[in-house]
Amino acid sequence: MNEQEKKQVIKNVYIALKNRDVNPSGIFDKVGRWYAEHGELINVRAPSRAWPYSQMQACRTHKYVKAVAEKFGFESEKELLGLI
């Protein structure tokens, strides 16, 4: 897969996250705060009762998709979606 194809796959995954067609990986705690599976790749405040989805919103950005793609690598759009 060349660089142009990789950029297109990253863009497609970002659009799917943005449109809520797919959801990022993470867990909820007992009070409803959501924590990202790959929280080390985002720079955002920790979830709180007032802002329980701060990490979820950060995981729906192009920057996050690109960081996951660079860290783990991918060979197809399906594989990248599995990593998100």
MOPAC internal coordinates of N, CA, C and O (Angstrom, degrees):
PM7 1SCF
backbone

  N    0.0000 0     0.00 0     0.00 0    0    0    0
  C    1.4475 1     0.00 0     0.00 0    1    0    0
  C    1.5366 1   107.75 1     0.00 0    2    1    0
  O    1.2310 1   120.33 1   -54.20 1    3    2    1
  N    1.3265 1   116.97 1   125.80 1    3    2    1
  C    1.4582 1   119.92 1  -178.78 1    5    3    2
  C    1.5367 1   110.53 1   -83.57 1    6    5    3
  O    1.2310 1   120.76 1    -4.87 1    7    6    5
  N    1.3290 1   116.15 1   175.13 1    7    6    5
  C    1.4622 1   121.50 1  -175.43 1    9    7    6
  C    1.5298 1   112.43 1   -62.54 1   10    9    7
  O    1.2310 1   120.35 1   140.62 1   11   10    9
  N    1.3283 1   116.94 1   -39.38 1   11   10    9
  C    1.4644 1   120.23 1   179.90 1   13   11   10
  C    1.5295 1   111.18 1   -63.82 1   14   13   11
  O    1.2310 1   120.34 1   138.22 1   15   14   13
  N    1.3145 1   116.96 1   -41.78 1   15   14   13
  C    1.4741 1   120.87 1   177.99 1   17   15   14
  C    1.5243 1   110.87 1   -65.24 1   18   17   15
  O    1.2310 1   120.27 1   139.82 1   19   18   17
  N    1.3461 1   117.09 1   -40.18 1   19   18   17
  C    1.4631 1   121.02 1   178.32 1   21   19   18
  C    1.5257 1   110.68 1   -62.47 1   22   21   19
  O    1.2310 1   120.48 1   137.16 1   23   22   21
  N    1.3276 1   116.68 1   -42.84 1   23   22   21
  C    1.4657 1   120.32 1   178.39 1   25   23   22
  C    1.5203 1   110.88 1   -61.90 1   26   25   23
  O    1.2310 1   120.50 1   141.22 1   27   26   25
  N    1.3119 1   116.66 1   -38.78 1   27   26   25
  C    1.4677 1   120.52 1   179.58 1   29   27   26
  C    1.5250 1   110.95 1   -67.63 1   30   29   27
  O    1.2310 1   120.13 1   140.43 1   31   30   29
  N    1.3218 1   117.35 1   -39.57 1   31   30   29
  C    1.4678 1   121.14 1   178.39 1   33   31   30
  C    1.5289 1   109.72 1   -64.91 1   34   33   31
  O    1.2310 1   120.07 1   136.09 1   35   34   33
  N    1.3285 1   117.47 1   -43.91 1   35   34   33
  C    1.4659 1   121.41 1   177.92 1   37   35   34
  C    1.5279 1   109.88 1   -60.41 1   38   37   35
  O    1.2310 1   120.39 1   137.28 1   39   38   37
  N    1.3115 1   116.86 1   -42.72 1   39   38   37
  C    1.4640 1   121.08 1   178.58 1   41   39   38
  C    1.5273 1   110.89 1   -63.24 1   42   41   39
  O    1.2310 1   120.13 1   136.78 1   43   42   41
  N    1.3319 1   117.35 1   -43.22 1   43   42   41
  C    1.4670 1   121.07 1   179.77 1   45   43   42
  C    1.5303 1   111.72 1   -62.59 1   46   45   43
  O    1.2310 1   120.50 1   138.37 1   47   46   45
  N    1.3319 1   116.65 1   -41.63 1   47   46   45
  C    1.4631 1   120.57 1   179.34 1   49   47   46
  C    1.5252 1   109.86 1   -67.38 1   50   49   47
  O    1.2310 1   120.13 1   138.90 1   51   50   49
  N    1.3305 1   117.36 1   -41.10 1   51   50   49
  C    1.4679 1   120.94 1   177.20 1   53   51   50
  C    1.5328 1   110.61 1   -59.51 1   54   53   51
  O    1.2310 1   120.13 1   135.46 1   55   54   53
  N    1.3134 1   117.36 1   -44.54 1   55   54   53
  C    1.4658 1   121.23 1  -179.86 1   57   55   54
  C    1.5276 1   110.45 1   -64.30 1   58   57   55
  O    1.2310 1   120.30 1   140.81 1   59   58   57
  N    1.3260 1   117.04 1   -39.19 1   59   58   57
  C    1.4728 1   120.37 1   178.05 1   61   59   58
  C    1.5290 1   110.92 1   -63.40 1   62   61   59
  O    1.2310 1   120.12 1   139.51 1   63   62   61
  N    1.3304 1   117.37 1   -40.49 1   63   62   61
  C    1.4634 1   120.96 1   176.82 1   65   63   62
  C    1.5266 1   110.96 1   -66.95 1   66   65   63
  O    1.2310 1   121.14 1   135.95 1   67   66   65
  N    1.3135 1   115.43 1   -44.05 1   67   66   65
  C    1.4646 1   121.02 1  -178.84 1   69   67   66
  C    1.5243 1   111.52 1   -61.56 1   70   69   67
  O    1.2310 1   120.34 1   139.82 1   71   70   69
  N    1.3268 1   116.96 1   -40.18 1   71   70   69
  C    1.4657 1   121.94 1  -179.09 1   73   71   70
  C    1.5235 1   113.08 1   -84.49 1   74   73   71
  O    1.2310 1   120.50 1  -177.48 1   75   74   73
  N    1.3417 1   116.66 1     2.52 1   75   74   73
  C    1.4595 1   122.95 1   179.74 1   77   75   74
  C    1.5322 1   113.15 1    65.00 1   78   77   75
  O    1.2310 1   120.44 1  -154.48 1   79   78   77
  N    1.3293 1   116.77 1    25.52 1   79   78   77
  C    1.4633 1   120.69 1   175.00 1   81   79   78
  C    1.5316 1   110.41 1   -73.38 1   82   81   79
  O    1.2310 1   120.82 1   148.89 1   83   82   81
  N    1.3306 1   116.03 1   -31.11 1   83   82   81
  C    1.4660 1   122.90 1   174.83 1   85   83   82
  C    1.5262 1   107.60 1  -131.97 1   86   85   83
  O    1.2310 1   120.74 1   -18.76 1   87   86   85
  N    1.3099 1   116.19 1   161.24 1   87   86   85
  C    1.4589 1   121.43 1   179.43 1   89   87   86
  C    1.5195 1   109.88 1  -121.10 1   90   89   87
  O    1.2310 1   120.39 1   -34.69 1   91   90   89
  N    1.3420 1   116.86 1   145.31 1   91   90   89
  C    1.4595 1   119.26 1   177.80 1   93   91   90
  C    1.5255 1   110.68 1   -69.65 1   94   93   91
  O    1.2310 1   120.60 1   -22.55 1   95   94   93
  N    1.3196 1   116.46 1   157.45 1   95   94   93
  C    1.4663 1   121.93 1   179.85 1   97   95   94
  C    1.5164 1   110.13 1   -77.23 1   98   97   95
  O    1.2310 1   121.08 1   -43.79 1   99   98   97
  N    1.3042 1   115.54 1   136.21 1   99   98   97
  C    1.4545 1   120.49 1   177.67 1  101   99   98
  C    1.5155 1   110.02 1   177.75 1  102  101   99
  O    1.2310 1   121.35 1     2.72 1  103  102  101
  N    1.3300 1   115.01 1  -177.28 1  103  102  101
  C    1.4586 1   120.17 1  -179.11 1  105  103  102
  C    1.5331 1   110.54 1  -134.22 1  106  105  103
  O    1.2310 1   121.13 1   -24.69 1  107  106  105
  N    1.3151 1   115.45 1   155.31 1  107  106  105
  C    1.4582 1   122.48 1   173.37 1  109  107  106
  C    1.5163 1   108.31 1  -100.40 1  110  109  107
  O    1.2310 1   120.84 1   -35.00 1  111  110  109
  N    1.3357 1   116.01 1   145.00 1  111  110  109
  C    1.4613 1   118.72 1   172.20 1  113  111  110
  C    1.5260 1   108.89 1   -93.14 1  114  113  111
  O    1.2310 1   120.03 1     6.32 1  115  114  113
  N    1.3188 1   117.55 1  -173.68 1  115  114  113
  C    1.4612 1   121.79 1  -173.79 1  117  115  114
  C    1.5238 1   114.08 1   -65.67 1  118  117  115
  O    1.2310 1   120.07 1   155.64 1  119  118  117
  N    1.3284 1   117.48 1   -24.36 1  119  118  117
  C    1.4708 1   119.45 1  -178.69 1  121  119  118
  C    1.5286 1   112.47 1  -103.11 1  122  121  119
  O    1.2310 1   120.04 1  -171.29 1  123  122  121
  N    1.3381 1   117.53 1     8.71 1  123  122  121
  C    1.4552 1   120.97 1   172.78 1  125  123  122
  C    1.5129 1   116.26 1    94.14 1  126  125  123
  O    1.2310 1   119.70 1  -168.51 1  127  126  125
  N    1.3156 1   118.18 1    11.49 1  127  126  125
  C    1.4699 1   120.00 1   175.56 1  129  127  126
  C    1.5231 1   108.37 1   -82.34 1  130  129  127
  O    1.2310 1   120.84 1   -38.48 1  131  130  129
  N    1.3143 1   116.00 1   141.52 1  131  130  129
  C    1.4643 1   121.11 1  -176.81 1  133  131  130
  C    1.5237 1   109.76 1  -106.35 1  134  133  131
  O    1.2310 1   120.71 1   -49.82 1  135  134  133
  N    1.3329 1   116.24 1   130.18 1  135  134  133
  C    1.4588 1   122.79 1  -179.75 1  137  135  134
  C    1.5292 1   109.60 1  -117.52 1  138  137  135
  O    1.2310 1   120.65 1   -49.46 1  139  138  137
  N    1.3252 1   116.37 1   130.54 1  139  138  137
  C    1.4615 1   122.64 1  -178.33 1  141  139  138
  C    1.5240 1   111.14 1   -71.92 1  142  141  139
  O    1.2310 1   121.16 1   -35.32 1  143  142  141
  N    1.3248 1   115.39 1   144.68 1  143  142  141
  C    1.4660 1   120.70 1   176.36 1  145  143  142
  C    1.5288 1   110.39 1   -65.93 1  146  145  143
  O    1.2310 1   120.61 1   140.91 1  147  146  145
  N    1.3232 1   116.43 1   -39.09 1  147  146  145
  C    1.4712 1   121.77 1  -179.73 1  149  147  146
  C    1.5228 1   109.12 1  -110.45 1  150  149  147
  O    1.2310 1   120.52 1  -124.53 1  151  150  149
  N    1.3188 1   116.61 1    55.47 1  151  150  149
  C    1.4558 1   122.19 1  -176.90 1  153  151  150
  C    1.5178 1   114.10 1   -63.63 1  154  153  151
  O    1.2310 1   120.40 1   158.69 1  155  154  153
  N    1.3216 1   116.83 1   -21.31 1  155  154  153
  C    1.4655 1   119.96 1   179.49 1  157  155  154
  C    1.5308 1   112.16 1   -69.62 1  158  157  155
  O    1.2310 1   120.10 1   164.84 1  159  158  157
  N    1.3135 1   117.41 1   -15.16 1  159  158  157
  C    1.4658 1   121.01 1  -178.57 1  161  159  158
  C    1.5262 1   113.51 1   -90.66 1  162  161  159
  O    1.2310 1   120.47 1   176.52 1  163  162  161
  N    1.3255 1   116.71 1    -3.48 1  163  162  161
  C    1.4623 1   119.61 1   179.93 1  165  163  162
  C    1.5226 1   109.51 1  -119.86 1  166  165  163
  O    1.2310 1   120.78 1   -27.33 1  167  166  165
  N    1.3080 1   116.12 1   152.67 1  167  166  165
  C    1.4504 1   122.26 1   178.62 1  169  167  166
  C    1.5208 1   107.21 1  -119.61 1  170  169  167
  O    1.2310 1   121.01 1   -92.44 1  171  170  169
  N    1.3261 1   115.67 1    87.56 1  171  170  169
  C    1.4524 1   121.28 1  -175.91 1  173  171  170
  C    1.5231 1   108.58 1  -147.60 1  174  173  171
  O    1.2310 1   120.95 1   -21.06 1  175  174  173
  N    1.3205 1   115.79 1   158.94 1  175  174  173
  C    1.4648 1   120.27 1   179.79 1  177  175  174
  C    1.5247 1   110.98 1   -59.52 1  178  177  175
  O    1.2310 1   120.91 1   -25.78 1  179  178  177
  N    1.3043 1   115.87 1   154.22 1  179  178  177
  C    1.4645 1   120.90 1   176.37 1  181  179  178
  C    1.5287 1   108.95 1   -70.29 1  182  181  179
  O    1.2310 1   120.03 1   -32.75 1  183  182  181
  N    1.3153 1   117.54 1   147.25 1  183  182  181
  C    1.4624 1   119.57 1   177.66 1  185  183  182
  C    1.5308 1   111.22 1   -60.95 1  186  185  183
  O    1.2310 1   121.29 1   -34.36 1  187  186  185
  N    1.3251 1   115.14 1   145.64 1  187  186  185
  C    1.4561 1   121.10 1   177.80 1  189  187  186
  C    1.5229 1   108.02 1  -137.72 1  190  189  187
  O    1.2310 1   120.42 1    -2.03 1  191  190  189
  N    1.3092 1   116.80 1   177.97 1  191  190  189
  C    1.4622 1   118.86 1   177.66 1  193  191  190
  C    1.5222 1   110.78 1   -64.11 1  194  193  191
  O    1.2310 1   120.02 1   144.14 1  195  194  193
  N    1.3261 1   117.57 1   -35.86 1  195  194  193
  C    1.4606 1   121.22 1   179.57 1  197  195  194
  C    1.5306 1   112.39 1   -74.10 1  198  197  195
  O    1.2310 1   120.47 1   146.50 1  199  198  197
  N    1.3332 1   116.71 1   -33.50 1  199  198  197
  C    1.4707 1   122.03 1  -177.83 1  201  199  198
  C    1.5281 1   109.23 1  -130.07 1  202  201  199
  O    1.2310 1   119.48 1  -107.96 1  203  202  201
  N    1.3237 1   118.60 1    72.04 1  203  202  201
  C    1.4704 1   120.76 1  -174.25 1  205  203  202
  C    1.5254 1   114.60 1   -72.75 1  206  205  203
  O    1.2310 1   119.72 1   162.24 1  207  206  205
  N    1.3229 1   118.15 1   -17.76 1  207  206  205
  C    1.4632 1   120.77 1  -176.00 1  209  207  206
  C    1.5213 1   113.28 1  -112.38 1  210  209  207
  O    1.2310 1   119.55 1  -156.07 1  211  210  209
  N    1.3274 1   118.46 1    23.93 1  211  210  209
  C    1.4602 1   120.75 1  -178.21 1  213  211  210
  C    1.5291 1   111.76 1   -59.69 1  214  213  211
  O    1.2310 1   120.09 1   137.68 1  215  214  213
  N    1.3279 1   117.44 1   -42.32 1  215  214  213
  C    1.4639 1   119.86 1   179.48 1  217  215  214
  C    1.5227 1   111.35 1   -72.72 1  218  217  215
  O    1.2310 1   119.62 1   146.12 1  219  218  217
  N    1.3276 1   118.32 1   -33.88 1  219  218  217
  C    1.4578 1   120.57 1   178.61 1  221  219  218
  C    1.5316 1   110.45 1   -63.25 1  222  221  219
  O    1.2310 1   120.62 1   137.57 1  223  222  221
  N    1.3202 1   116.42 1   -42.43 1  223  222  221
  C    1.4589 1   119.83 1   178.63 1  225  223  222
  C    1.5185 1   110.90 1   -63.56 1  226  225  223
  O    1.2310 1   120.26 1   140.58 1  227  226  225
  N    1.3296 1   117.11 1   -39.42 1  227  226  225
  C    1.4613 1   120.74 1   178.48 1  229  227  226
  C    1.5231 1   111.61 1   -66.43 1  230  229  227
  O    1.2310 1   120.24 1   149.66 1  231  230  229
  N    1.3276 1   117.14 1   -30.34 1  231  230  229
  C    1.4623 1   121.18 1  -179.80 1  233  231  230
  C    1.5323 1   112.31 1   -78.79 1  234  233  231
  O    1.2310 1   119.63 1   176.95 1  235  234  233
  N    1.2873 1   118.30 1    -3.05 1  235  234  233
  C    1.4599 1   121.74 1   177.19 1  237  235  234
  C    1.5208 1   111.71 1  -101.92 1  238  237  235
  O    1.2310 1   120.04 1  -163.58 1  239  238  237
  N    1.3268 1   117.52 1    16.42 1  239  238  237
  C    1.4617 1   121.67 1  -178.56 1  241  239  238
  C    1.5252 1   111.62 1   -99.60 1  242  241  239
  O    1.2310 1   121.49 1   -21.83 1  243  242  241
  N    1.3127 1   114.75 1   158.17 1  243  242  241
  C    1.4664 1   121.42 1   177.12 1  245  243  242
  C    1.5274 1   109.99 1   -63.59 1  246  245  243
  O    1.2310 1   120.59 1   142.34 1  247  246  245
  N    1.3218 1   116.48 1   -37.66 1  247  246  245
  C    1.4659 1   121.78 1   179.90 1  249  247  246
  C    1.5305 1   111.10 1   -59.27 1  250  249  247
  O    1.2310 1   120.18 1   138.31 1  251  250  249
  N    1.3280 1   117.25 1   -41.69 1  251  250  249
  C    1.4613 1   121.57 1   179.80 1  253  251  250
  C    1.5260 1   111.13 1   -67.57 1  254  253  251
  O    1.2310 1   120.36 1   135.23 1  255  254  253
  N    1.3179 1   116.92 1   -44.77 1  255  254  253
  C    1.4686 1   120.59 1   179.90 1  257  255  254
  C    1.5263 1   109.55 1   -60.32 1  258  257  255
  O    1.2310 1   120.70 1   136.95 1  259  258  257
  N    1.3246 1   116.26 1   -43.05 1  259  258  257
  C    1.4668 1   120.68 1   179.48 1  261  259  258
  C    1.5358 1   110.56 1   -64.39 1  262  261  259
  O    1.2310 1   119.87 1   139.85 1  263  262  261
  N    1.3368 1   117.85 1   -40.15 1  263  262  261
  C    1.4685 1   121.48 1   179.42 1  265  263  262
  C    1.5256 1   111.05 1   -64.29 1  266  265  263
  O    1.2310 1   120.01 1   137.99 1  267  266  265
  N    1.3260 1   117.59 1   -42.01 1  267  266  265
  C    1.4697 1   121.29 1   177.87 1  269  267  266
  C    1.5235 1   109.77 1   -63.84 1  270  269  267
  O    1.2310 1   120.47 1   136.20 1  271  270  269
  N    1.3248 1   116.71 1   -43.80 1  271  270  269
  C    1.4655 1   121.17 1  -179.69 1  273  271  270
  C    1.5230 1   111.16 1   -61.84 1  274  273  271
  O    1.2310 1   120.39 1   139.00 1  275  274  273
  N    1.3287 1   116.86 1   -41.00 1  275  274  273
  C    1.4672 1   120.19 1  -179.91 1  277  275  274
  C    1.5220 1   111.85 1   -71.05 1  278  277  275
  O    1.2310 1   120.03 1   141.15 1  279  278  277
  N    1.3205 1   117.55 1   -38.85 1  279  278  277
  C    1.4617 1   120.30 1  -177.26 1  281  279  278
  C    1.5287 1   112.41 1   -71.05 1  282  281  279
  O    1.2310 1   120.51 1   134.29 1  283  282  281
  N    1.3292 1   116.64 1   -45.71 1  283  282  281
  C    1.4605 1   120.20 1  -173.15 1  285  283  282
  C    1.5213 1   114.06 1  -100.96 1  286  285  283
  O    1.2310 1   119.82 1   159.63 1  287  286  285
  N    1.3249 1   117.94 1   -20.37 1  287  286  285
  C    1.4553 1   120.49 1  -175.82 1  289  287  286
  C    1.5223 1   110.43 1    70.50 1  290  289  287
  O    1.2310 1   120.30 1   -17.93 1  291  290  289
  N    1.3173 1   117.03 1   162.07 1  291  290  289
  C    1.4562 1   121.19 1  -179.68 1  293  291  290
  C    1.5192 1   109.51 1  -161.88 1  294  293  291
  O    1.2310 1   121.34 1   -22.91 1  295  294  293
  N    1.3102 1   115.04 1   157.09 1  295  294  293
  C    1.4604 1   121.21 1   179.08 1  297  295  294
  C    1.5236 1   112.33 1  -116.71 1  298  297  295
  O    1.2310 1   120.53 1   166.70 1  299  298  297
  N    1.3396 1   116.60 1   -13.30 1  299  298  297
  C    1.4621 1   119.25 1  -179.53 1  301  299  298
  C    1.5411 1   108.82 1  -154.29 1  302  301  299
  O    1.2310 1   121.33 1   -13.18 1  303  302  301
  N    1.3153 1   115.07 1   166.82 1  303  302  301
  C    1.4568 1   120.58 1   177.97 1  305  303  302
  C    1.5310 1   110.83 1   -63.93 1  306  305  303
  O    1.2310 1   120.90 1   140.72 1  307  306  305
  N    1.3248 1   115.89 1   -39.28 1  307  306  305
  C    1.4697 1   120.42 1   179.29 1  309  307  306
  C    1.5102 1   111.06 1   -62.30 1  310  309  307
  O    1.2310 1   120.06 1   139.34 1  311  310  309
  N    1.3174 1   117.49 1   -40.66 1  311  310  309
  C    1.4580 1   121.46 1   179.60 1  313  311  310
  C    1.5353 1   110.96 1   -65.94 1  314  313  311
  O    1.2310 1   120.09 1   138.38 1  315  314  313
  N    1.3269 1   117.44 1   -41.62 1  315  314  313
  C    1.4636 1   120.78 1   178.25 1  317  315  314
  C    1.5191 1   111.05 1   -65.46 1  318  317  315
  O    1.2310 1   120.26 1   139.95 1  319  318  317
  N    1.3109 1   117.10 1   -40.05 1  319  318  317
  C    1.4646 1   120.22 1   176.40 1  321  319  318
  C    1.5247 1   111.24 1   -61.08 1  322  321  319
  O    1.2310 1   120.15 1   144.66 1  323  322  321
  N    1.3148 1   117.31 1   -35.34 1  323  322  321
  C    1.4576 1   120.96 1   176.98 1  325  323  322
  C    1.5137 1   112.84 1   -67.35 1  326  325  323
  O    1.2310 1   120.41 1   151.10 1  327  326  325
  N    1.3139 1   116.81 1   -28.90 1  327  326  325
  C    1.4689 1   121.06 1   179.18 1  329  327  326
  C    1.5187 1   112.30 1   -79.54 1  330  329  327
  O    1.2310 1   121.02 1   151.86 1  331  330  329
  N    1.3220 1   115.66 1   -28.14 1  331  330  329
  C    1.4768 1   120.68 1  -177.82 1  333  331  330
  C    1.5021 1   107.28 1   -70.16 1  334  333  331
  O    1.2310 1   120.10 1   180.00 1  335  334  333

